[in-house]
Amino acid sequence: MILEVAPLYIRAGQAAAFEEAFRQAQAIISSMTGYLSHELHRCVERRDEYILLVRWQTLEHHEVGFRQSPEYQEWRRLLHHFYEPFPVVSHYERCS
């Protein structure tokens, strides 16, 4: 299992619109091969900051299967214009 971690910084005043767009976009990601689960968390202190956690079976399911899919273009259309700056996504694997 791979954990994708994406810190999301939303343009000021756009949090409500972002959350509505995310409600639509989560149907896209949850339908992808290799997807296991996701969580979106909003920062308590800084209300325009979020963290997106997505669990994938493998790194390739995210980097190739999702990011190179036609569905990703719709994800991008729904969400990418909210980010300032664009997020740096990292991937983690569990340590024993």
N, C-alpha and C positions, 0 to 999 in steps of 0.2 A: 504494500500500500504506500502511496506517495501522498503527502500533504502539500497542497499548493497554498501558499500564503501571499495574499495581495493586500498591502495597505493602500487604502483608497482615500484620496484627499479630494473632496467635492468642492466645486466652485461655491463661494459664499452665497447663501440664500437659495441654493438648489437642492437641499437635502430632501425635501418632500417630493420633488419631481424625480429625483434619483431613486428614491425608495419605490415610487410607483413604477418607474421603468424597470427596476430590478424585479419587481413582482412578475412582470411579463417575461423578462429575460431568464429567470430561473427555470422556466419550463423548457427552455432551449438546452441549457447545460445538463439538466437532469435527464434528458432523453438521450444523451450521448453514450456511445459504447465505452465501457471502462469507468464511467462515473459511479461513485459509491454514495457520496453525500456532500452537502454543503451547509455552511452557516455564514450569515452576515451579521456582524456586530457593530453597533454604533458607539463611539467614544462618549463617555459621560462628561468629561471635561471640555472636549472640543467637538461640538455637535456636527461639524462638517467632515469629521474623520470617521472612517469605517475600516474594518478588517474583514476580508473575505477569506474563508477557509474552505477549500474544496478537496475532497478525498477522491483519488483516482486509483485504479488498479495498478497502473504503470505510468511512468513519465511519458511514454509514447502516446498513451491515450489522451493526455492533455496536449502535449506539444505538436503531435501529428494529427491524431484523430479528431480533436476538437479545433485546434487553431488553424488547421488547413482545410476545414470543412466549409461548405456553403452556409451551414447554420451559424458559424462564427461571424460571418458577415452581418447577419441580423443582430447578434449579440453586440457586435461593435457599433452598429447603427443606433441601437437602443441606449448604450451606456457610455461609450468612449468620450462623448462631448462633455460629460460632467466632470472629468478628471482634470485637476490642476495641481501639481504636474501629473504626467502620465505615470501610472504605478510601475514599480520594479517588483516583479513577481519572483518568488523563490520557491524551491521545492525541497521538502524534507522527508527523510525516512526515519522510521522508529529505531531507536537504539535499544539493545536488550539490557 
